[in-house]
Amino acid sequence: MPEVRLPLWLFFLLAFLAAVALVERLLVPGLRVVLRRRVRALVEELNARLALRLHPLKLAKKRAVEHMLTHDPEVLSAAERYRQEHGLSWPEVEDILASYAREIVPTFNVYLYYRWGYALARRFLRAIYRVRVAFADKNAFAAVNPEDSVVFLANHRSNVDYLLVAYLVSRHAAVSYAVGEWAKVWPLDTLIRRLGGYFVRRNTADPLYRKVLERYVQLAADAGITQGVFPEGRLTRDGALQPPKLGLLSYLLRRFDPQGPRDLVFIPVGINYDRVFEDRTHVQAREPSLGRGAQEVASWLVRLFWRWLTGRAHRFGYAAVNFGVPVSARALLAQTGELRTLSPEAFRDAVAAIGNTLWKAVAAVVPATPLPVFTQAGLELEEGGRASHAALRRRFGELAQAYASAGLLVPELEPGELYRFALRLALGRSLVHLEGDELVFTEDGKPLLAFYANSIRHHRIGSGA
C-alpha cells in the first residue's frame, strides 16, 4: 500500500475542517433542538406569569419582520415616490429599504432577557442604588387588559433609565425600547437589539426612513408589543424636564382605531436619582461627544471597580421610579374625536394636545429623592455661598413633608435620618462642606446642586409654588 505523506500544516488544516464539519452537521443541529425546546418552555412559563404576555411578532425571526416591513403596502408606496423623486432604480430603492429595516428591527432573545439580563440588571442596580418603586394607583396598573397595546412614557434622566425601568417592569412585561443613535456602537448595539430595543434616528429628514420607522412602530402596537418611549429624545442637560418630542406618539395615534380589538394604553413613568453618574458631563457647557462620554463612563467604571476591590464602595443613594395611572387612548379620543380623518394640520394640533396631557401625567409622578430635596432647600437658603446648617435642616424637613404629602417622596426614612442621609451624599460628592454651624457651597458643586434641584422644581413645591 503506497505511503501518503502530508505536510504537518496541511494535516492540522484538514483536522480543523473535519472538526468544523462534525460540529456543524452533528452537534449544532442537536444543540438548536435543545435550545428551541428550552426557549419554548420559557415562553410558555412567562406567558402564564406575565401580566402582558409575549406576542408572536416579538418572538418572530428578525428576517421575517424585515420582510413584512419592506413589503408593507404603505412602505412600498412611499418607496415608489422616493424612487421617482431621486431618479433611482427599483433595486437601488430595495437596498435602501432593506438597510432601514435591518437598522430598525430588533432581534429579541427571550432567554438573554429573562435568564441573564434580569439577573445581571438586578445585581448591578442594587449594588449601586437603593432601588424603590411606587404606583400612583396599583389596582389600575394591575387592571390593564393583557391584550391591550401598552406604552410606557418616561422622563429621561440617565442612560441607566433603560436598565432600571426594564428591570422593574420585567415582572409584568418585556419592554421594547426606542433607543437613540448614541447606542449604535458595537457590541452595545447588538446587546440592545437582542434585548428588544430598536434604534431611532432623531431629526432625520428622510421621508422613506420615517415611513419605515412609522410602520414598524404601528405594526408593533397592532401586535400588542409593550413599548417604552422617552419623549424628551435626549438626556436632560440641566436636570429639568425637557419639552416632549411627539414623533413616535404621532405614529402610534395615526393608525389607531378606537373601535379596534386593542386599546392603546399609556403608562406615565417618573424617574429620579440621588446620583446620575453622567451628571458632571451633563452640566458642562460644551456639547456632549460620544468619544468623550464613553471615556468618562469607562473611567467611572474603573474607579467603581477599584472601590469594590478595596472595600471602599458605597451605594449612590436612591434610584426611584413612580408608575402613574394608565391613560387609555380610547378615553382620550372620546374627548378629542377621531384622528384618522383629520387634515395634517388638525392632526398635528390634536397630537400636541394629547402629548401635552400625557407629559403632564409623567411630570406629576417624578419622585423626590433625598438629594434633590436637599439641593432645593440649600439653593433657597443660600446667601453668598453659605447657609445656616440649622435653617437648612428645618427647611429640608418642611419640603420633605410637602413631597411626602403629595405622594412623591419615595424613601421610607424618618425626616431626621433622611436629612443626615442627604447631607452625607452632598458631603461625599464635595457639593458642600461644613464650617462650624454653616454649610459652604463649593464653586464646582453649584452646577450640580442646580441640576438635582431642577429635577423636582416643576412640582411647584416650596419657593416655586
C-alpha positions in Angstrom: 0.0 0.0 0.0 1.6 3.3 -1.0 2.5 5.7 1.8 0.9 9.1 1.7 2.8 12.0 3.2 1.3 15.3 4.2 2.9 18.5 5.4 2.1 19.0 9.1 0.3 22.3 8.4 -2.0 20.6 5.9 -2.8 17.8 8.4 -3.8 20.3 11.0 -5.9 22.3 8.5 -7.7 19.1 7.4 -8.3 18.1 11.0 -9.7 21.5 11.8 -12.1 21.4 8.8 -13.2 17.9 9.8 -13.9 19.2 13.3 -15.9 22.1 11.9 -17.9 19.8 9.7 -18.6 17.5 12.6 -19.8 20.3 14.8 -21.9 21.9 12.0 -23.5 18.6 10.9 -24.0 16.8 14.2 -23.6 19.0 17.2 -25.2 22.3 16.1 -28.5 20.8 14.9 -28.9 18.9 18.2 -28.0 22.0 20.2 -30.6 24.0 18.2 -33.3 21.5 19.0 -32.4 21.6 22.7 -32.3 25.4 22.8 -35.6 25.7 20.9 -37.3 23.4 23.5 -35.9 25.5 26.3 -37.0 28.7 24.8 -40.5 27.4 24.1 -40.8 26.2 27.7 -39.6 29.6 28.9 -42.1 31.4 26.7 -44.9 29.2 28.0 -43.8 29.9 31.6 -43.6 33.6 31.1 -46.9 33.9 29.3 -48.5 32.1 32.2 -46.9 34.5 34.7 -46.6 37.9 32.9 -49.5 40.4 33.0 -48.6 41.4 29.4 -47.7 38.3 27.6 -45.1 37.9 24.8 -46.9 38.2 21.5 -45.8 36.3 18.3 -44.4 39.3 16.5 -41.9 40.0 19.3 -40.7 36.4 19.1 -40.6 36.3 15.3 -37.3 36.0 13.5 -35.7 39.3 12.5 -35.7 38.5 8.8 -39.4 37.6 8.8 -40.3 41.0 10.4 -37.9 42.8 8.0 -39.7 41.1 5.0 -43.1 42.1 6.4 -41.9 45.7 6.8 -40.3 46.1 3.4 -43.4 44.6 1.7 -45.9 46.6 3.6 -48.2 48.5 1.1 -47.7 51.9 2.7 -43.9 51.4 2.7 -43.9 50.3 -1.0 -46.0 53.3 -2.0 -43.5 55.6 -0.2 -40.6 53.8 -1.8 -42.1 54.4 -5.3 -42.4 58.1 -4.6 -38.9 58.1 -3.3 -37.6 56.3 -6.4 -39.2 58.8 -8.7 -38.1 61.9 -6.8 -34.4 60.7 -6.6 -34.2 59.1 -10.1 -33.2 55.7 -8.7 -33.8 52.2 -10.0 -36.1 49.9 -8.1 -33.2 47.5 -7.0 -31.4 50.5 -5.5 -34.5 51.6 -3.5 -35.0 48.0 -2.4 -31.4 48.0 -1.0 -32.2 51.2 0.9 -35.4 49.8 2.3 -33.6 46.6 3.4 -30.9 48.6 5.2 -33.5 50.7 7.0 -35.4 47.6 8.1 -32.2 45.9 9.3 -31.3 49.0 11.3 -34.8 49.3 13.0 -36.0 45.8 13.6 -34.6 44.2 16.8 -33.6 40.6 17.4 -35.3 39.8 20.7 -33.7 37.0 22.7 -36.1 35.9 25.4 -33.5 33.7 27.1 -31.0 36.5 27.3 -33.7 39.0 28.5 -35.1 36.9 31.3 -32.4 34.3 32.2 -29.3 36.5 32.1 -30.3 40.1 31.6 -32.8 40.3 34.6 -30.3 38.7 37.0 -27.4 41.0 35.9 -29.6 44.1 35.9 -30.9 43.3 39.4 -27.4 42.7 40.8 -25.9 45.8 39.2 -28.7 48.2 40.1 -29.0 47.0 43.7 -25.2 47.2 44.0 -25.1 50.9 43.2 -28.5 52.2 44.2 -31.2 51.7 46.8 -34.0 50.9 44.3 -37.5 52.0 45.2 -40.7 51.7 43.2 -44.2 53.2 43.8 -47.6 53.2 42.0 -50.0 56.1 41.8 -52.7 53.5 41.6 -51.6 49.9 41.9 -55.0 48.5 41.2 -55.4 50.5 38.0 -51.9 49.3 36.9 -52.8 45.7 37.6 -56.1 46.1 35.8 -54.6 46.9 32.4 -56.0 44.4 29.8 -53.3 41.9 28.8 -54.5 42.1 25.2 -54.0 45.9 25.0 -51.0 47.6 23.5 -49.1 49.2 26.3 -46.6 52.1 26.0 -44.5 53.3 29.0 -43.8 57.0 28.7 -40.9 58.1 30.9 -38.7 61.1 31.6 -35.0 60.7 30.7 -32.5 61.3 33.5 -29.7 58.8 32.7 -28.7 56.0 30.4 -29.4 53.8 33.4 -33.1 54.5 32.8 -33.4 51.8 30.2 -32.0 49.2 32.6 -33.9 50.5 35.6 -37.4 50.5 34.0 -36.8 47.2 32.2 -35.8 45.6 35.4 -38.8 46.9 37.4 -41.3 46.1 34.6 -39.9 42.7 33.8 -42.3 41.0 36.2 -45.2 42.4 34.2 -43.8 42.6 30.6 -40.8 42.6 28.3 -40.4 46.2 27.1 -39.2 47.1 23.6 -37.4 50.5 23.8 -36.9 53.2 21.2 -33.1 53.9 21.5 -31.2 56.8 20.1 -28.3 56.7 17.7 -25.8 57.1 20.6 -26.0 53.3 21.3 -25.2 52.3 17.7 -21.7 51.2 18.6 -20.5 47.6 18.7 -21.1 45.5 20.9 -23.7 47.7 22.6 -25.9 47.8 19.6 -26.0 44.0 19.3 -26.9 43.7 23.0 -29.7 46.3 22.8 -31.2 44.6 19.7 -31.2 41.2 21.5 -32.9 42.8 24.5 -35.7 44.1 22.2 -34.6 47.6 21.6 -35.0 49.4 18.2 -33.0 52.3 17.0 -34.4 55.7 16.1 -32.7 58.4 14.1 -33.6 61.7 15.6 -34.5 64.7 13.4 -33.9 62.9 10.1 -35.4 64.5 7.0 -35.5 61.2 5.0 -39.2 60.5 4.3 -38.6 56.9 3.4 -36.8 56.2 6.7 -39.6 57.9 8.6 -42.2 55.8 6.8 -40.4 52.5 7.6 -40.0 53.5 11.2 -43.6 54.6 11.4 -44.9 51.3 10.1 -42.7 49.3 12.4 -44.0 51.2 15.4 -47.6 50.7 14.2 -47.1 47.0 13.5 -45.6 46.5 17.0 -48.6 48.4 18.5 -51.1 46.4 16.5 -49.4 43.2 17.6 -49.6 44.2 21.3 -45.9 44.5 21.8 -45.1 46.5 25.0 -43.1 49.6 24.1 -41.0 52.1 26.1 -40.6 55.7 24.9 -38.6 58.6 26.3 -40.4 61.6 24.7 -37.6 64.1 25.5 -35.5 62.3 23.0 -32.2 63.0 24.8 -30.8 63.2 28.3 -31.6 66.4 30.2 -28.7 68.8 30.3 -29.8 71.0 33.2 -31.8 68.4 35.2 -35.2 69.9 34.3 -37.8 68.2 32.2 -37.5 69.0 28.6 -40.4 69.6 26.1 -41.5 66.3 24.6 -40.9 65.3 21.0 -44.1 63.8 19.6 -42.9 61.9 16.5 -43.4 58.4 18.0 -46.6 59.4 19.6 -48.0 60.6 16.3 -47.0 57.3 14.7 -48.9 55.4 17.4 -52.1 57.6 17.1 -52.2 58.0 13.3 -53.5 54.5 12.7 -55.2 53.9 16.0 -58.8 52.7 15.7 -60.8 53.4 18.8 -63.3 50.7 17.8 -60.5 48.1 17.1 -59.7 45.0 19.2 -56.9 46.6 21.2 -56.8 49.7 23.2 -53.6 51.8 23.3 -52.7 52.3 26.9 -50.1 54.9 28.0 -48.5 54.4 31.4 -46.6 57.5 32.8 -43.3 56.7 34.4 -41.4 59.2 36.6 -37.7 58.5 37.3 -35.2 60.2 39.6 -31.9 59.6 41.3 -29.8 60.8 44.1 -26.9 60.5 41.7 -26.9 60.4 38.0 -23.5 59.0 37.1 -23.2 61.2 34.0 -24.1 64.4 35.9 -20.8 66.2 35.6 -20.9 65.6 31.8 -24.4 67.0 31.6 -23.7 70.2 33.4 -20.6 71.1 31.3 -21.1 73.9 28.9 -19.6 72.1 25.9 -21.7 69.9 23.7 -21.6 66.1 24.6 -19.3 63.9 22.5 -19.7 60.1 22.0 -16.0 59.6 22.4 -15.6 61.8 25.5 -18.8 60.3 27.0 -17.5 56.8 26.5 -14.1 57.7 28.0 -15.8 59.2 31.1 -18.1 56.2 31.6 -15.1 53.8 31.3 -13.2 55.9 33.8 -16.1 55.9 36.2 -16.5 52.1 35.9 -12.8 51.6 36.6 -13.0 53.8 39.7 -16.1 52.0 40.9 -14.5 48.5 40.4 -11.4 49.7 42.3 -13.5 50.8 45.2 -15.2 47.5 45.3 -11.9 45.7 45.3 -10.6 47.9 48.1 -13.8 47.6 50.2 -14.5 51.4 49.9 -17.5 51.1 47.6 -20.8 52.5 48.7 -24.2 52.9 47.0 -25.1 56.2 45.3 -28.3 56.8 47.2 -31.8 56.1 45.9 -33.0 55.3 42.3 -36.7 55.8 42.4 -39.5 55.1 39.9 -43.1 56.0 40.1 -45.7 54.5 37.8 -48.7 56.8 37.2 -52.3 56.0 36.4 -52.7 54.3 33.0 -54.2 56.5 30.3 -56.4 55.0 27.7 -56.2 56.3 24.1 -59.9 55.4 23.6 -60.7 57.6 26.6 -58.6 60.4 25.2 -60.2 60.2 21.7 -63.6 60.2 23.3 -62.8 63.8 24.2 -60.9 64.9 21.1 -62.7 62.9 18.4 -61.4 60.5 15.7 -57.9 61.4 14.5 -57.6 59.3 11.3 -60.0 61.6 9.3 -58.3 64.9 10.3 -56.3 67.1 8.0 -52.5 67.1 8.6 -52.6 70.4 10.4 -55.6 69.4 12.6 -53.9 66.0 13.3 -50.7 67.8 14.5 -52.7 70.0 16.8 -54.6 67.1 18.3 -51.4 65.1 18.8 -49.8 68.1 20.5 -52.8 68.4 22.9 -52.7 64.7 23.7 -48.9 64.8 24.1 -49.2 67.7 26.5 -51.7 65.8 28.6 -49.6 62.7 28.7 -46.4 64.7 29.5 -48.1 66.4 32.4 -49.0 63.0 33.7 -45.3 62.0 33.5 -44.2 65.2 35.2 -46.7 64.7 38.0 -45.2 61.4 39.1 -41.4 62.2 39.0 -40.3 61.2 42.5 -38.4 63.4 45.0 -35.4 61.6 46.4 -33.3 62.9 49.3 -30.5 64.7 47.4 -32.8 66.8 45.1 -34.8 67.9 48.2 -31.6 68.8 49.9 -30.3 70.8 47.0 -33.7 72.6 46.6 -33.6 73.6 50.3 -30.0 74.7 50.0 -30.5 76.9 47.0 -33.5 78.6 48.6 -31.4 79.5 51.7 -28.0 80.1 50.1 -26.6 83.6 50.6 -23.1 84.4 49.5 -22.4 80.7 49.0 -23.4 79.8 52.6 -26.4 78.6 54.5 -27.2 78.0 58.2 -27.0 74.3 59.0 -30.0 74.5 61.4 -32.1 76.5 58.9 -31.3 74.1 56.1 -32.2 71.2 58.2 -35.5 72.8 59.1 -36.3 73.8 55.5 -35.4 70.3 54.3 -37.9 68.8 56.8 -40.7 71.1 55.6 -40.0 70.2 51.9 -39.8 66.5 52.7 -43.1 66.6 54.4 -44.7 68.5 51.5 -43.4 66.0 49.0 -44.4 63.1 51.2 -48.0 64.5 51.4 -48.1 64.7 47.6 -47.1 61.0 47.4 -43.7 61.9 45.8 -41.2 61.2 48.5 -40.2 57.6 47.9 -37.7 56.8 50.7 -39.0 55.4 53.9 -36.6 57.1 56.3 -37.6 59.3 59.2 -37.2 63.1 58.5 -34.1 63.4 60.7 -32.4 60.3 59.3 -33.4 61.4 55.8 -31.6 64.7 56.2 -28.5 63.1 57.5 -28.6 60.7 54.6 -28.9 63.6 52.1 -26.1 65.6 53.8 -23.8 62.6 53.7 -24.4 62.3 50.0 -23.7 66.0 49.4 -20.5 66.0 51.5 -19.3 62.8 49.8 -19.7 64.5 46.3 -18.0 67.7 47.6 -21.1 69.7 46.8 -20.9 71.3 50.2 -18.6 71.3 53.2 -19.1 72.2 56.9 -17.6 75.3 58.6 -18.9 75.5 62.1 -22.6 76.0 62.1 -22.7 76.8 58.4 -22.7 74.8 55.1 -20.5 76.3 52.4 -21.5 75.6 48.8 -18.4 74.8 46.7 -18.0 76.5 43.3 -17.6 73.2 41.5 -20.7 71.9 43.3 -23.1 74.7 42.4 -24.0 73.5 38.9 -24.7 70.0 40.3 -26.9 71.5 43.1 -29.0 73.2 40.4 -29.0 70.1 38.3 -30.6 68.0 41.0 -32.9 70.7 42.3 -34.2 71.2 38.8 -35.4 67.6 38.7 -38.3 68.3 41.1 -38.7 72.1 40.5 -41.7 71.6 38.2 -43.8 70.2 41.1 -44.0 73.9 42.4 -43.5 72.8 46.0 -41.5 75.3 48.1 -40.4 78.7 46.9 -41.7 78.0 43.3 -45.2 77.5 44.5 
